Amino acid sequence: MSAQALQALLKPVVDSISGKTIEASLSQELNTQFAHGSEWYEQVKELCQQGLEAGWACQFEAGGIKYGRVIKPSEELNNYSVDIVLMNDVVGPHHSHPNGEVDLVIPLNEGAAFDGTSEGWVVYPPESAHKPTVTGGEAFVIYLLPEGAINFTR
């Protein structure tokens, strides 16, 4: 399995959100269509694990956070990029989302949460900013970024 398999799984997600306003309410739609615990979700989780083990995902590490862009913005994913991040009880670097950010939270142990969401989708609107935080354990977070846009604060 590879980033290409992940791209195939994420294609219906980006197709469903393309052309829509990136806002918090979009998470409800995604949590219905691509629900935590579904076969689709379990396949994505398995690919993240395989990618970590094979070295094509989370290939960098800083501040206790493993991360990496596995898919650059492309027409195949409607100009979204895909980053996979693995965090364990850590606060990440402050950053902003010029075009918004659509995140899938995949907890690896019970109680793990990303920015207060324990499982499923979190959506941040354009021009929002935060310090991504995982509490209560370890979680993968898949970041879907329109045009791959993200600005880290120094």
Rosetta constraint file for C-alpha pairs under 8 A:
AtomPair CA 1 CA 5 HARMONIC 6.06 0.50
AtomPair CA 1 CA 47 HARMONIC 6.80 0.50
AtomPair CA 1 CA 50 HARMONIC 7.19 0.50
AtomPair CA 1 CA 51 HARMONIC 7.81 0.50
AtomPair CA 2 CA 6 HARMONIC 6.56 0.50
AtomPair CA 2 CA 47 HARMONIC 7.26 0.50
AtomPair CA 2 CA 50 HARMONIC 8.00 0.50
AtomPair CA 2 CA 51 HARMONIC 6.73 0.50
AtomPair CA 2 CA 56 HARMONIC 7.46 0.50
AtomPair CA 3 CA 7 HARMONIC 6.07 0.50
AtomPair CA 3 CA 51 HARMONIC 7.67 0.50
AtomPair CA 3 CA 56 HARMONIC 7.33 0.50
AtomPair CA 3 CA 70 HARMONIC 6.26 0.50
AtomPair CA 3 CA 71 HARMONIC 7.00 0.50
AtomPair CA 4 CA 8 HARMONIC 6.29 0.50
AtomPair CA 5 CA 9 HARMONIC 6.41 0.50
AtomPair CA 5 CA 47 HARMONIC 7.87 0.50
AtomPair CA 6 CA 10 HARMONIC 6.16 0.50
AtomPair CA 6 CA 44 HARMONIC 6.73 0.50
AtomPair CA 6 CA 47 HARMONIC 6.65 0.50
AtomPair CA 7 CA 11 HARMONIC 5.96 0.50
AtomPair CA 7 CA 71 HARMONIC 7.52 0.50
AtomPair CA 7 CA 77 HARMONIC 7.47 0.50
AtomPair CA 8 CA 12 HARMONIC 7.84 0.50
AtomPair CA 9 CA 13 HARMONIC 7.87 0.50
AtomPair CA 9 CA 40 HARMONIC 7.45 0.50
AtomPair CA 9 CA 44 HARMONIC 7.10 0.50
AtomPair CA 10 CA 14 HARMONIC 6.47 0.50
AtomPair CA 10 CA 77 HARMONIC 7.84 0.50
AtomPair CA 11 CA 15 HARMONIC 6.03 0.50
AtomPair CA 11 CA 76 HARMONIC 7.51 0.50
AtomPair CA 11 CA 77 HARMONIC 5.85 0.50
AtomPair CA 12 CA 16 HARMONIC 6.05 0.50
AtomPair CA 13 CA 17 HARMONIC 6.51 0.50
AtomPair CA 13 CA 30 HARMONIC 7.69 0.50
AtomPair CA 13 CA 34 HARMONIC 7.63 0.50
AtomPair CA 14 CA 18 HARMONIC 5.75 0.50
AtomPair CA 14 CA 77 HARMONIC 6.24 0.50
AtomPair CA 14 CA 78 HARMONIC 6.69 0.50
AtomPair CA 14 CA 80 HARMONIC 7.44 0.50
AtomPair CA 15 CA 77 HARMONIC 7.57 0.50
AtomPair CA 15 CA 78 HARMONIC 7.22 0.50
AtomPair CA 17 CA 22 HARMONIC 7.93 0.50
AtomPair CA 17 CA 26 HARMONIC 7.99 0.50
AtomPair CA 18 CA 78 HARMONIC 6.89 0.50
AtomPair CA 21 CA 26 HARMONIC 7.95 0.50
AtomPair CA 22 CA 26 HARMONIC 6.71 0.50
AtomPair CA 22 CA 99 HARMONIC 7.86 0.50
AtomPair CA 22 CA 100 HARMONIC 5.98 0.50
AtomPair CA 22 CA 101 HARMONIC 7.52 0.50
AtomPair CA 22 CA 102 HARMONIC 7.74 0.50
AtomPair CA 22 CA 123 HARMONIC 6.99 0.50
AtomPair CA 22 CA 124 HARMONIC 7.01 0.50
AtomPair CA 22 CA 125 HARMONIC 5.22 0.50
AtomPair CA 22 CA 126 HARMONIC 6.92 0.50
AtomPair CA 23 CA 27 HARMONIC 7.90 0.50
AtomPair CA 23 CA 100 HARMONIC 7.69 0.50
AtomPair CA 23 CA 123 HARMONIC 5.99 0.50
AtomPair CA 23 CA 124 HARMONIC 5.91 0.50
AtomPair CA 23 CA 125 HARMONIC 4.58 0.50
AtomPair CA 23 CA 126 HARMONIC 7.81 0.50
AtomPair CA 24 CA 122 HARMONIC 7.02 0.50
AtomPair CA 24 CA 123 HARMONIC 4.85 0.50
AtomPair CA 24 CA 124 HARMONIC 5.90 0.50
AtomPair CA 24 CA 125 HARMONIC 6.71 0.50
AtomPair CA 25 CA 29 HARMONIC 7.41 0.50
AtomPair CA 25 CA 123 HARMONIC 7.64 0.50
AtomPair CA 26 CA 30 HARMONIC 6.41 0.50
AtomPair CA 26 CA 123 HARMONIC 6.64 0.50
AtomPair CA 27 CA 31 HARMONIC 5.93 0.50
AtomPair CA 27 CA 121 HARMONIC 5.28 0.50
AtomPair CA 27 CA 122 HARMONIC 5.53 0.50
AtomPair CA 27 CA 123 HARMONIC 5.66 0.50
AtomPair CA 28 CA 32 HARMONIC 6.33 0.50
AtomPair CA 28 CA 121 HARMONIC 7.77 0.50
AtomPair CA 29 CA 33 HARMONIC 6.23 0.50
AtomPair CA 30 CA 34 HARMONIC 5.45 0.50
AtomPair CA 30 CA 35 HARMONIC 7.07 0.50
AtomPair CA 30 CA 121 HARMONIC 6.47 0.50
AtomPair CA 31 CA 35 HARMONIC 4.70 0.50
AtomPair CA 31 CA 36 HARMONIC 7.08 0.50
AtomPair CA 31 CA 120 HARMONIC 5.97 0.50
AtomPair CA 31 CA 121 HARMONIC 5.94 0.50
AtomPair CA 34 CA 38 HARMONIC 7.13 0.50
AtomPair CA 34 CA 40 HARMONIC 6.84 0.50
AtomPair CA 34 CA 41 HARMONIC 6.76 0.50
AtomPair CA 35 CA 40 HARMONIC 7.92 0.50
AtomPair CA 35 CA 41 HARMONIC 6.60 0.50
AtomPair CA 35 CA 120 HARMONIC 6.55 0.50
AtomPair CA 36 CA 41 HARMONIC 5.74 0.50
AtomPair CA 36 CA 42 HARMONIC 7.97 0.50
AtomPair CA 36 CA 119 HARMONIC 6.42 0.50
AtomPair CA 36 CA 120 HARMONIC 5.34 0.50
AtomPair CA 37 CA 41 HARMONIC 5.89 0.50
AtomPair CA 37 CA 42 HARMONIC 6.38 0.50
AtomPair CA 38 CA 42 HARMONIC 6.29 0.50
AtomPair CA 39 CA 43 HARMONIC 6.23 0.50
AtomPair CA 40 CA 44 HARMONIC 6.38 0.50
AtomPair CA 41 CA 45 HARMONIC 6.18 0.50
AtomPair CA 42 CA 46 HARMONIC 6.11 0.50
AtomPair CA 43 CA 47 HARMONIC 6.22 0.50
AtomPair CA 44 CA 48 HARMONIC 6.30 0.50
AtomPair CA 45 CA 49 HARMONIC 6.41 0.50
AtomPair CA 45 CA 106 HARMONIC 6.77 0.50
AtomPair CA 46 CA 50 HARMONIC 6.12 0.50
AtomPair CA 47 CA 51 HARMONIC 5.86 0.50
AtomPair CA 48 CA 52 HARMONIC 6.17 0.50
AtomPair CA 48 CA 57 HARMONIC 6.93 0.50
AtomPair CA 48 CA 84 HARMONIC 7.54 0.50
AtomPair CA 48 CA 140 HARMONIC 7.57 0.50
AtomPair CA 49 CA 53 HARMONIC 6.31 0.50
AtomPair CA 50 CA 54 HARMONIC 5.93 0.50
AtomPair CA 51 CA 55 HARMONIC 5.74 0.50
AtomPair CA 51 CA 56 HARMONIC 5.09 0.50
AtomPair CA 51 CA 57 HARMONIC 4.61 0.50
AtomPair CA 51 CA 58 HARMONIC 7.64 0.50
AtomPair CA 52 CA 56 HARMONIC 6.52 0.50
AtomPair CA 52 CA 57 HARMONIC 4.94 0.50
AtomPair CA 52 CA 58 HARMONIC 5.92 0.50
AtomPair CA 52 CA 59 HARMONIC 7.48 0.50
AtomPair CA 55 CA 59 HARMONIC 5.82 0.50
AtomPair CA 56 CA 70 HARMONIC 7.00 0.50
AtomPair CA 57 CA 67 HARMONIC 7.13 0.50
AtomPair CA 57 CA 68 HARMONIC 6.01 0.50
AtomPair CA 57 CA 69 HARMONIC 7.54 0.50
AtomPair CA 57 CA 70 HARMONIC 6.18 0.50
AtomPair CA 57 CA 84 HARMONIC 6.37 0.50
AtomPair CA 58 CA 66 HARMONIC 4.97 0.50
AtomPair CA 58 CA 67 HARMONIC 3.91 0.50
AtomPair CA 58 CA 68 HARMONIC 4.61 0.50
AtomPair CA 58 CA 69 HARMONIC 7.78 0.50
AtomPair CA 58 CA 84 HARMONIC 6.05 0.50
AtomPair CA 58 CA 85 HARMONIC 6.03 0.50
AtomPair CA 58 CA 86 HARMONIC 6.93 0.50
AtomPair CA 59 CA 66 HARMONIC 6.84 0.50
AtomPair CA 59 CA 67 HARMONIC 6.14 0.50
AtomPair CA 59 CA 68 HARMONIC 5.62 0.50
AtomPair CA 60 CA 66 HARMONIC 5.57 0.50
AtomPair CA 60 CA 67 HARMONIC 5.32 0.50
AtomPair CA 60 CA 68 HARMONIC 5.98 0.50
AtomPair CA 61 CA 65 HARMONIC 5.43 0.50
AtomPair CA 61 CA 66 HARMONIC 4.32 0.50
AtomPair CA 61 CA 67 HARMONIC 6.20 0.50
AtomPair CA 62 CA 66 HARMONIC 6.69 0.50
AtomPair CA 63 CA 92 HARMONIC 7.80 0.50
AtomPair CA 64 CA 87 HARMONIC 7.24 0.50
AtomPair CA 64 CA 88 HARMONIC 7.66 0.50
AtomPair CA 64 CA 90 HARMONIC 7.30 0.50
AtomPair CA 65 CA 85 HARMONIC 7.05 0.50
AtomPair CA 65 CA 86 HARMONIC 6.00 0.50
AtomPair CA 65 CA 87 HARMONIC 5.21 0.50
AtomPair CA 65 CA 88 HARMONIC 7.51 0.50
AtomPair CA 65 CA 90 HARMONIC 7.65 0.50
AtomPair CA 65 CA 92 HARMONIC 7.39 0.50
AtomPair CA 66 CA 85 HARMONIC 5.65 0.50
AtomPair CA 66 CA 86 HARMONIC 5.06 0.50
AtomPair CA 66 CA 87 HARMONIC 6.71 0.50
AtomPair CA 67 CA 83 HARMONIC 7.14 0.50
AtomPair CA 67 CA 84 HARMONIC 5.69 0.50
AtomPair CA 67 CA 85 HARMONIC 4.20 0.50
AtomPair CA 67 CA 86 HARMONIC 6.25 0.50
AtomPair CA 68 CA 83 HARMONIC 5.54 0.50
AtomPair CA 68 CA 84 HARMONIC 5.73 0.50
AtomPair CA 68 CA 85 HARMONIC 6.61 0.50
AtomPair CA 69 CA 81 HARMONIC 7.40 0.50
AtomPair CA 69 CA 82 HARMONIC 5.84 0.50
AtomPair CA 69 CA 83 HARMONIC 4.08 0.50
AtomPair CA 69 CA 84 HARMONIC 6.43 0.50
AtomPair CA 70 CA 81 HARMONIC 7.90 0.50
AtomPair CA 70 CA 82 HARMONIC 5.79 0.50
AtomPair CA 70 CA 83 HARMONIC 5.61 0.50
AtomPair CA 70 CA 84 HARMONIC 6.95 0.50
AtomPair CA 71 CA 81 HARMONIC 5.39 0.50
AtomPair CA 71 CA 82 HARMONIC 4.92 0.50
AtomPair CA 71 CA 83 HARMONIC 6.95 0.50
AtomPair CA 72 CA 80 HARMONIC 7.33 0.50
AtomPair CA 72 CA 81 HARMONIC 4.68 0.50
AtomPair CA 72 CA 82 HARMONIC 6.61 0.50
AtomPair CA 72 CA 148 HARMONIC 6.93 0.50
AtomPair CA 73 CA 77 HARMONIC 6.96 0.50
AtomPair CA 73 CA 78 HARMONIC 7.61 0.50
AtomPair CA 73 CA 79 HARMONIC 4.48 0.50
AtomPair CA 73 CA 80 HARMONIC 4.70 0.50
AtomPair CA 73 CA 81 HARMONIC 4.23 0.50
AtomPair CA 73 CA 82 HARMONIC 7.69 0.50
AtomPair CA 73 CA 146 HARMONIC 7.60 0.50
AtomPair CA 73 CA 147 HARMONIC 5.58 0.50
AtomPair CA 73 CA 148 HARMONIC 5.75 0.50
AtomPair CA 74 CA 78 HARMONIC 6.24 0.50
AtomPair CA 74 CA 79 HARMONIC 4.55 0.50
AtomPair CA 74 CA 80 HARMONIC 6.52 0.50
AtomPair CA 74 CA 81 HARMONIC 7.26 0.50
AtomPair CA 75 CA 79 HARMONIC 5.28 0.50
AtomPair CA 77 CA 81 HARMONIC 7.50 0.50
AtomPair CA 79 CA 146 HARMONIC 6.11 0.50
AtomPair CA 79 CA 147 HARMONIC 5.19 0.50
AtomPair CA 79 CA 148 HARMONIC 7.62 0.50
AtomPair CA 80 CA 144 HARMONIC 6.04 0.50
AtomPair CA 80 CA 145 HARMONIC 5.26 0.50
AtomPair CA 80 CA 146 HARMONIC 4.44 0.50
AtomPair CA 80 CA 147 HARMONIC 5.27 0.50
AtomPair CA 80 CA 148 HARMONIC 5.97 0.50
AtomPair CA 81 CA 143 HARMONIC 7.83 0.50
AtomPair CA 81 CA 144 HARMONIC 5.65 0.50
AtomPair CA 81 CA 145 HARMONIC 5.23 0.50
AtomPair CA 81 CA 146 HARMONIC 6.57 0.50
AtomPair CA 81 CA 147 HARMONIC 6.47 0.50
AtomPair CA 81 CA 148 HARMONIC 4.79 0.50
AtomPair CA 82 CA 142 HARMONIC 6.76 0.50
AtomPair CA 82 CA 143 HARMONIC 5.65 0.50
AtomPair CA 82 CA 144 HARMONIC 4.95 0.50
AtomPair CA 82 CA 145 HARMONIC 6.66 0.50
AtomPair CA 82 CA 148 HARMONIC 7.71 0.50
AtomPair CA 83 CA 142 HARMONIC 5.71 0.50
AtomPair CA 83 CA 143 HARMONIC 5.03 0.50
AtomPair CA 83 CA 144 HARMONIC 6.76 0.50
AtomPair CA 84 CA 140 HARMONIC 6.82 0.50
AtomPair CA 84 CA 141 HARMONIC 5.89 0.50
AtomPair CA 84 CA 142 HARMONIC 4.66 0.50
AtomPair CA 84 CA 143 HARMONIC 6.35 0.50
AtomPair CA 85 CA 140 HARMONIC 5.57 0.50
AtomPair CA 85 CA 141 HARMONIC 5.19 0.50
AtomPair CA 85 CA 142 HARMONIC 6.40 0.50
AtomPair CA 85 CA 143 HARMONIC 7.82 0.50
AtomPair CA 86 CA 138 HARMONIC 7.18 0.50
AtomPair CA 86 CA 139 HARMONIC 5.79 0.50
AtomPair CA 86 CA 140 HARMONIC 4.51 0.50
AtomPair CA 86 CA 141 HARMONIC 6.42 0.50
AtomPair CA 87 CA 134 HARMONIC 6.15 0.50
AtomPair CA 87 CA 138 HARMONIC 5.60 0.50
AtomPair CA 87 CA 139 HARMONIC 5.60 0.50
AtomPair CA 87 CA 140 HARMONIC 6.52 0.50
AtomPair CA 87 CA 141 HARMONIC 7.88 0.50
AtomPair CA 88 CA 134 HARMONIC 6.12 0.50
AtomPair CA 88 CA 135 HARMONIC 7.04 0.50
AtomPair CA 88 CA 136 HARMONIC 7.87 0.50
AtomPair CA 88 CA 137 HARMONIC 5.29 0.50
AtomPair CA 88 CA 138 HARMONIC 4.03 0.50
AtomPair CA 88 CA 139 HARMONIC 6.45 0.50
AtomPair CA 89 CA 133 HARMONIC 7.40 0.50
AtomPair CA 89 CA 134 HARMONIC 5.04 0.50
AtomPair CA 89 CA 135 HARMONIC 4.50 0.50
AtomPair CA 89 CA 136 HARMONIC 6.11 0.50
AtomPair CA 89 CA 137 HARMONIC 5.48 0.50
AtomPair CA 89 CA 138 HARMONIC 6.55 0.50
AtomPair CA 90 CA 133 HARMONIC 5.82 0.50
AtomPair CA 90 CA 134 HARMONIC 5.49 0.50
AtomPair CA 90 CA 135 HARMONIC 6.73 0.50
AtomPair CA 91 CA 131 HARMONIC 6.35 0.50
AtomPair CA 91 CA 132 HARMONIC 5.86 0.50
AtomPair CA 91 CA 133 HARMONIC 4.32 0.50
AtomPair CA 91 CA 134 HARMONIC 6.50 0.50
AtomPair CA 92 CA 131 HARMONIC 5.53 0.50
AtomPair CA 92 CA 132 HARMONIC 5.02 0.50
AtomPair CA 92 CA 133 HARMONIC 5.95 0.50
AtomPair CA 93 CA 131 HARMONIC 5.55 0.50
AtomPair CA 93 CA 132 HARMONIC 6.92 0.50
AtomPair CA 93 CA 152 HARMONIC 7.04 0.50
AtomPair CA 93 CA 153 HARMONIC 7.41 0.50
AtomPair CA 94 CA 129 HARMONIC 7.10 0.50
AtomPair CA 94 CA 130 HARMONIC 5.48 0.50
AtomPair CA 94 CA 131 HARMONIC 4.24 0.50
AtomPair CA 94 CA 132 HARMONIC 7.08 0.50
AtomPair CA 94 CA 152 HARMONIC 6.08 0.50
AtomPair CA 94 CA 153 HARMONIC 5.63 0.50
AtomPair CA 95 CA 129 HARMONIC 5.51 0.50
AtomPair CA 95 CA 130 HARMONIC 5.86 0.50
AtomPair CA 95 CA 131 HARMONIC 6.54 0.50
AtomPair CA 95 CA 150 HARMONIC 6.82 0.50
AtomPair CA 95 CA 151 HARMONIC 5.36 0.50
AtomPair CA 95 CA 152 HARMONIC 4.19 0.50
AtomPair CA 95 CA 153 HARMONIC 5.47 0.50
AtomPair CA 96 CA 127 HARMONIC 6.26 0.50
AtomPair CA 96 CA 128 HARMONIC 5.61 0.50
AtomPair CA 96 CA 129 HARMONIC 3.95 0.50
AtomPair CA 96 CA 130 HARMONIC 6.59 0.50
AtomPair CA 96 CA 150 HARMONIC 5.92 0.50
AtomPair CA 96 CA 151 HARMONIC 5.19 0.50
AtomPair CA 96 CA 152 HARMONIC 6.52 0.50
AtomPair CA 96 CA 153 HARMONIC 7.76 0.50
AtomPair CA 97 CA 101 HARMONIC 6.06 0.50
AtomPair CA 97 CA 124 HARMONIC 7.64 0.50
AtomPair CA 97 CA 125 HARMONIC 7.48 0.50
AtomPair CA 97 CA 126 HARMONIC 5.67 0.50
AtomPair CA 97 CA 127 HARMONIC 5.27 0.50
AtomPair CA 97 CA 128 HARMONIC 5.59 0.50
AtomPair CA 97 CA 129 HARMONIC 6.16 0.50
AtomPair CA 97 CA 145 HARMONIC 7.97 0.50
AtomPair CA 97 CA 149 HARMONIC 6.49 0.50
AtomPair CA 97 CA 150 HARMONIC 5.04 0.50
AtomPair CA 97 CA 151 HARMONIC 6.55 0.50
AtomPair CA 98 CA 126 HARMONIC 5.08 0.50
AtomPair CA 98 CA 127 HARMONIC 4.65 0.50
AtomPair CA 98 CA 128 HARMONIC 7.30 0.50
AtomPair CA 98 CA 149 HARMONIC 6.17 0.50
AtomPair CA 98 CA 150 HARMONIC 6.43 0.50
AtomPair CA 98 CA 151 HARMONIC 7.47 0.50
AtomPair CA 99 CA 125 HARMONIC 7.12 0.50
AtomPair CA 99 CA 126 HARMONIC 4.31 0.50
AtomPair CA 99 CA 127 HARMONIC 6.59 0.50
AtomPair CA 99 CA 145 HARMONIC 7.36 0.50
AtomPair CA 99 CA 146 HARMONIC 5.87 0.50
AtomPair CA 99 CA 147 HARMONIC 7.67 0.50
AtomPair CA 99 CA 149 HARMONIC 6.51 0.50
AtomPair CA 100 CA 123 HARMONIC 7.53 0.50
AtomPair CA 100 CA 124 HARMONIC 5.40 0.50
AtomPair CA 100 CA 125 HARMONIC 4.42 0.50
AtomPair CA 100 CA 126 HARMONIC 3.81 0.50
AtomPair CA 100 CA 127 HARMONIC 6.59 0.50
AtomPair CA 100 CA 128 HARMONIC 6.92 0.50
AtomPair CA 100 CA 145 HARMONIC 6.75 0.50
AtomPair CA 100 CA 146 HARMONIC 6.86 0.50
AtomPair CA 101 CA 123 HARMONIC 5.83 0.50
AtomPair CA 101 CA 124 HARMONIC 5.08 0.50
AtomPair CA 101 CA 125 HARMONIC 6.64 0.50
AtomPair CA 101 CA 126 HARMONIC 7.42 0.50
AtomPair CA 101 CA 143 HARMONIC 6.65 0.50
AtomPair CA 101 CA 144 HARMONIC 5.98 0.50
AtomPair CA 101 CA 145 HARMONIC 5.17 0.50
AtomPair CA 101 CA 146 HARMONIC 7.18 0.50
AtomPair CA 102 CA 121 HARMONIC 7.23 0.50
AtomPair CA 102 CA 122 HARMONIC 6.14 0.50
AtomPair CA 102 CA 123 HARMONIC 4.58 0.50
AtomPair CA 102 CA 124 HARMONIC 6.44 0.50
AtomPair CA 102 CA 143 HARMONIC 5.93 0.50
AtomPair CA 102 CA 144 HARMONIC 5.00 0.50
AtomPair CA 102 CA 145 HARMONIC 6.56 0.50
AtomPair CA 103 CA 121 HARMONIC 5.55 0.50
AtomPair CA 103 CA 122 HARMONIC 5.14 0.50
AtomPair CA 103 CA 123 HARMONIC 6.12 0.50
AtomPair CA 103 CA 141 HARMONIC 6.39 0.50
AtomPair CA 103 CA 142 HARMONIC 5.41 0.50
AtomPair CA 103 CA 143 HARMONIC 4.67 0.50
AtomPair CA 103 CA 144 HARMONIC 6.06 0.50
AtomPair CA 104 CA 119 HARMONIC 7.61 0.50
AtomPair CA 104 CA 120 HARMONIC 5.49 0.50
AtomPair CA 104 CA 121 HARMONIC 4.59 0.50
AtomPair CA 104 CA 122 HARMONIC 6.50 0.50
AtomPair CA 104 CA 141 HARMONIC 5.57 0.50
AtomPair CA 104 CA 142 HARMONIC 5.05 0.50
AtomPair CA 104 CA 143 HARMONIC 6.79 0.50
AtomPair CA 105 CA 113 HARMONIC 7.65 0.50
AtomPair CA 105 CA 114 HARMONIC 6.56 0.50
AtomPair CA 105 CA 117 HARMONIC 7.31 0.50
AtomPair CA 105 CA 118 HARMONIC 6.97 0.50
AtomPair CA 105 CA 119 HARMONIC 5.06 0.50
AtomPair CA 105 CA 120 HARMONIC 5.12 0.50
AtomPair CA 105 CA 121 HARMONIC 6.07 0.50
AtomPair CA 105 CA 122 HARMONIC 7.49 0.50
AtomPair CA 105 CA 139 HARMONIC 6.86 0.50
AtomPair CA 105 CA 140 HARMONIC 6.16 0.50
AtomPair CA 105 CA 141 HARMONIC 4.75 0.50
AtomPair CA 105 CA 142 HARMONIC 6.71 0.50
AtomPair CA 106 CA 118 HARMONIC 7.84 0.50
AtomPair CA 106 CA 119 HARMONIC 5.75 0.50
AtomPair CA 106 CA 120 HARMONIC 6.84 0.50
AtomPair CA 106 CA 139 HARMONIC 5.44 0.50
AtomPair CA 106 CA 140 HARMONIC 5.01 0.50
AtomPair CA 106 CA 141 HARMONIC 6.08 0.50
AtomPair CA 107 CA 111 HARMONIC 7.72 0.50
AtomPair CA 107 CA 112 HARMONIC 5.40 0.50
AtomPair CA 107 CA 113 HARMONIC 6.68 0.50
AtomPair CA 107 CA 118 HARMONIC 6.63 0.50
AtomPair CA 107 CA 119 HARMONIC 6.28 0.50
AtomPair CA 107 CA 137 HARMONIC 7.81 0.50
AtomPair CA 107 CA 138 HARMONIC 6.15 0.50
AtomPair CA 107 CA 139 HARMONIC 4.09 0.50
AtomPair CA 107 CA 140 HARMONIC 6.27 0.50
AtomPair CA 108 CA 112 HARMONIC 7.12 0.50
AtomPair CA 108 CA 137 HARMONIC 7.52 0.50
AtomPair CA 108 CA 138 HARMONIC 5.48 0.50
AtomPair CA 108 CA 139 HARMONIC 5.13 0.50
AtomPair CA 108 CA 140 HARMONIC 7.25 0.50
AtomPair CA 109 CA 137 HARMONIC 6.18 0.50
AtomPair CA 109 CA 138 HARMONIC 6.27 0.50
AtomPair CA 109 CA 139 HARMONIC 7.46 0.50
AtomPair CA 110 CA 136 HARMONIC 7.85 0.50
AtomPair CA 110 CA 137 HARMONIC 7.52 0.50
AtomPair CA 111 CA 118 HARMONIC 6.75 0.50
AtomPair CA 111 CA 135 HARMONIC 7.86 0.50
AtomPair CA 111 CA 136 HARMONIC 5.10 0.50
AtomPair CA 111 CA 137 HARMONIC 6.50 0.50
AtomPair CA 112 CA 118 HARMONIC 5.84 0.50
AtomPair CA 112 CA 134 HARMONIC 6.74 0.50
AtomPair CA 112 CA 135 HARMONIC 5.61 0.50
AtomPair CA 112 CA 136 HARMONIC 4.26 0.50
AtomPair CA 112 CA 137 HARMONIC 4.43 0.50
AtomPair CA 112 CA 138 HARMONIC 5.72 0.50
AtomPair CA 112 CA 139 HARMONIC 6.27 0.50
AtomPair CA 113 CA 117 HARMONIC 5.02 0.50
AtomPair CA 113 CA 118 HARMONIC 3.93 0.50
AtomPair CA 113 CA 119 HARMONIC 6.95 0.50
AtomPair CA 113 CA 134 HARMONIC 5.41 0.50
AtomPair CA 113 CA 135 HARMONIC 5.42 0.50
AtomPair CA 113 CA 136 HARMONIC 6.33 0.50
AtomPair CA 113 CA 137 HARMONIC 7.45 0.50
AtomPair CA 113 CA 139 HARMONIC 7.14 0.50
AtomPair CA 114 CA 118 HARMONIC 6.24 0.50
AtomPair CA 114 CA 132 HARMONIC 7.09 0.50
AtomPair CA 114 CA 133 HARMONIC 5.60 0.50
AtomPair CA 114 CA 134 HARMONIC 4.45 0.50
AtomPair CA 114 CA 135 HARMONIC 6.69 0.50
AtomPair CA 114 CA 139 HARMONIC 7.43 0.50
AtomPair CA 114 CA 141 HARMONIC 7.72 0.50
AtomPair CA 115 CA 132 HARMONIC 6.23 0.50
AtomPair CA 115 CA 133 HARMONIC 5.23 0.50
AtomPair CA 115 CA 134 HARMONIC 6.31 0.50
AtomPair CA 115 CA 135 HARMONIC 7.93 0.50
AtomPair CA 116 CA 134 HARMONIC 7.91 0.50
AtomPair CA 116 CA 135 HARMONIC 7.91 0.50
AtomPair CA 117 CA 121 HARMONIC 7.93 0.50
AtomPair CA 117 CA 122 HARMONIC 7.25 0.50
AtomPair CA 124 CA 128 HARMONIC 6.25 0.50
AtomPair CA 134 CA 138 HARMONIC 7.12 0.50
AtomPair CA 134 CA 139 HARMONIC 7.10 0.50
AtomPair CA 144 CA 148 HARMONIC 7.75 0.50
AtomPair CA 145 CA 149 HARMONIC 6.00 0.50
AtomPair CA 145 CA 150 HARMONIC 7.46 0.50
